[in-house]
Amino acid sequence: MKAVVVDSYDKIENVSIRDVAKPELSAGMVRIRIQAASVGFVDGLKVRGLYQTKDPLPFTPGTEFAGIVDAAAADVKGFVPGTPVIGMARSGGLAEYICVPTEGIFVRPNNIEPEVGASFFANYLTALYSLSARGKLRAGETLLVLGAAGGVGIAAVQIGKLLGARVIAAASTEAKRQFATKFGADAVVDYTLEGWRDELKTLTGGHGADVIYDPVGGDLSLQAFRSIAWNGRHLVIGFASGTIPALPFNLPLLKGGALLGIDLAQIGRREPDVRDQVIAQLFTLLSEKKLVPVVGKVFAFQDFREAFKAMTTRSALGKMVVRID
Ligand SMILES: NC(=O)c1ccc[n+]([C@@H]2O[C@H](COP(=O)([O-])OP(=O)(O)OC[C@H]3O[C@@H](n4cnc5c(N)ncnc54)[C@H](OP(=O)(O)O)[C@@H]3O)[C@@H](O)[C@H]2O)c1
């Protein structure tokens, strides 16, 4: 089978597709013929060996995918060949086949296309879990989304609207702000401008943001926290800017605000019931078509490098997807 293979942590230009052995099934595993896989910010870091955990070399990148069950081990129930699925794995998505344990896959509703399935799971689960289970975002509250046109950002814009919030999208370019508006943002701010916090103050009538969704980090996080509403919740999602900020403890005191960390990788192990509830809620929203996930751009398999380049050049709108079959 064909797979993207990373032989050494390197820039994406030096990574290629090659023929490798089709993965063998073992107990508890399902083999999936992949139709589409997505590329997120983390995938870009992993290829270059810059992520907090390193995949042992050689490895195939790709943590999210959609496909069709090709074969299942004798002890597996519920995933017969031909079943459409959505899946997550530590790596291996950018290949024609992958073997994964059943915990990492979910039956894909019939009306969900592979491109949508591949781009949906991590971003929307992160958004719904953090805004609802952790941030306790309530209808009528104001949600400020930083990096609002990125993969996790645009998911938060849509989920925030579904939860009844007023959503203010912050992004660096006009095209990104228009993208956020198209997917539901009520107002936008350009957070590259000096006075963006004044603009936010005006937009919220001096109240500030009740919930801040922050996948960006750096100095921007501190600026945003200074604009949090009393009893506000600042959700730490990631550090796309490349800088982990340090918050002076007097700020939460003075603002009556809370800093809440989110790690999707741990919720299945630490809060399995909450995760399952959130996943069930997401699938309901999907099948009722209340949620139509954003697929940013779809690339052919041989053009997979372009998907990575979009992530590393800050130019992606939504999630990048690679079509495999
Ligand atoms: N906590 C979790 O469980 C969880 C789950 C998923 C993702 N994440 C994290 O969330 C972050 C965003 O992931 P993503 O897939 O949404 O990435 P993305 O699509 O590239 O979006 C990131 C956004 O950050 C902004 N940004 C600011 N400075 C940047 C820089 N120097 N380089 C790139 N982007 C920059 C960009 O918006 P502007 O140009 O508008 O500033 C960009 O749209 C990553 O750190 C990822 O690890 C965390």
Ligand as a Chemical Component Dictionary entry (heavy atoms), coordinates in Angstrom:
data_LIG
# 
_chem_comp.id                   LIG 
_chem_comp.type                 NON-POLYMER 
_chem_comp.pdbx_formal_charge   0 
_chem_comp.three_letter_code    LIG 
# 
loop_
_chem_comp_atom.comp_id 
_chem_comp_atom.atom_id 
_chem_comp_atom.alt_atom_id 
_chem_comp_atom.type_symbol 
_chem_comp_atom.charge 
_chem_comp_atom.model_Cartn_x 
_chem_comp_atom.model_Cartn_y 
_chem_comp_atom.model_Cartn_z 
_chem_comp_atom.pdbx_ordinal 
LIG N1  N1  N 0  -6.038 21.400 23.723 1  
LIG C1  C1  C 0  -6.390 20.506 22.828 2  
LIG O1  O1  O 0  -6.887 19.432 23.161 3  
LIG C2  C2  C 0  -6.190 20.839 21.381 4  
LIG C3  C3  C 0  -6.917 20.187 20.379 5  
LIG C4  C4  C 0  -6.690 20.567 19.033 6  
LIG C5  C5  C 0  -5.742 21.555 18.727 7  
LIG N2  N2  N 1  -5.039 22.129 19.753 8  
LIG C6  C6  C 0  -4.031 23.186 19.513 9  
LIG O2  O2  O 0  -4.672 24.320 18.984 10 
LIG C7  C7  C 0  -3.722 25.076 18.239 11 
LIG C8  C8  C 0  -4.323 25.434 16.889 12 
LIG O3  O3  O 0  -4.502 24.271 16.122 13 
LIG P1  P1  P 0  -5.242 24.344 14.704 14 
LIG O4  O4  O 0  -5.182 22.977 14.124 15 
LIG O5  O5  O -1 -6.545 25.029 14.853 16 
LIG O6  O6  O 0  -4.210 25.295 13.911 17 
LIG P2  P2  P 0  -4.521 26.335 12.729 18 
LIG O7  O7  O 0  -5.650 25.846 11.915 19 
LIG O8  O8  O 0  -3.213 26.600 12.083 20 
LIG O9  O9  O 0  -5.016 27.652 13.498 21 
LIG C9  C9  C 0  -4.172 28.343 14.369 22 
LIG C10 C10 C 0  -4.474 29.823 14.306 23 
LIG O10 O10 O 0  -3.550 30.466 15.179 24 
LIG C11 C11 C 0  -3.226 31.739 14.703 25 
LIG N3  N3  N 0  -1.785 32.010 14.817 26 
LIG C12 C12 C 0  -1.226 33.027 15.506 27 
LIG N4  N4  N 0  0.098  33.021 15.406 28 
LIG C13 C13 C 0  0.414  31.989 14.596 29 
LIG C14 C14 C 0  1.639  31.470 14.114 30 
LIG N5  N5  N 0  2.820  32.033 14.444 31 
LIG N6  N6  N 0  1.608  30.397 13.297 32 
LIG C15 C15 C 0  0.426  29.805 12.987 33 
LIG N7  N7  N 0  -0.785 30.246 13.434 34 
LIG C16 C16 C 0  -0.781 31.324 14.238 35 
LIG C17 C17 C 0  -3.668 31.816 13.246 36 
LIG O11 O11 O 0  -4.725 32.755 13.181 37 
LIG P3  P3  P 0  -4.431 34.288 12.829 38 
LIG O12 O12 O 0  -3.601 34.324 11.588 39 
LIG O13 O13 O 0  -5.788 34.825 12.665 40 
LIG O14 O14 O 0  -3.697 34.837 14.017 41 
LIG C18 C18 C 0  -4.217 30.424 12.918 42 
LIG O15 O15 O 0  -5.408 30.474 12.154 43 
LIG C19 C19 C 0  -2.455 24.231 18.144 44 
LIG O16 O16 O 0  -1.521 24.700 19.095 45 
LIG C20 C20 C 0  -2.940 22.851 18.513 46 
LIG O17 O17 O 0  -1.918 22.075 19.112 47 
LIG C21 C21 C 0  -5.246 21.779 21.049 48 
# 
loop_
_chem_comp_bond.comp_id 
_chem_comp_bond.atom_id_1 
_chem_comp_bond.atom_id_2 
_chem_comp_bond.value_order 
_chem_comp_bond.pdbx_ordinal 
LIG N1  C1  SING 1  
LIG C1  O1  DOUB 2  
LIG C1  C2  SING 3  
LIG C2  C3  SING 4  
LIG C2  C21 DOUB 5  
LIG C3  C4  DOUB 6  
LIG C4  C5  SING 7  
LIG C5  N2  DOUB 8  
LIG N2  C6  SING 9  
LIG N2  C21 SING 10 
LIG C6  O2  SING 11 
LIG C6  C20 SING 12 
LIG O2  C7  SING 13 
LIG C7  C8  SING 14 
LIG C7  C19 SING 15 
LIG C8  O3  SING 16 
LIG O3  P1  SING 17 
LIG P1  O4  DOUB 18 
LIG P1  O5  SING 19 
LIG P1  O6  SING 20 
LIG O6  P2  SING 21 
LIG P2  O7  DOUB 22 
LIG P2  O8  SING 23 
LIG P2  O9  SING 24 
LIG O9  C9  SING 25 
LIG C9  C10 SING 26 
LIG C10 O10 SING 27 
LIG C10 C18 SING 28 
LIG O10 C11 SING 29 
LIG C11 N3  SING 30 
LIG C11 C17 SING 31 
LIG N3  C12 SING 32 
LIG N3  C16 SING 33 
LIG C12 N4  DOUB 34 
LIG N4  C13 SING 35 
LIG C13 C14 SING 36 
LIG C13 C16 DOUB 37 
LIG C14 N5  SING 38 
LIG C14 N6  DOUB 39 
LIG N6  C15 SING 40 
LIG C15 N7  DOUB 41 
LIG N7  C16 SING 42 
LIG C17 O11 SING 43 
LIG C17 C18 SING 44 
LIG O11 P3  SING 45 
LIG P3  O12 DOUB 46 
LIG P3  O13 SING 47 
LIG P3  O14 SING 48 
LIG C18 O15 SING 49 
LIG C19 O16 SING 50 
LIG C19 C20 SING 51 
LIG C20 O17 SING 52 
# 
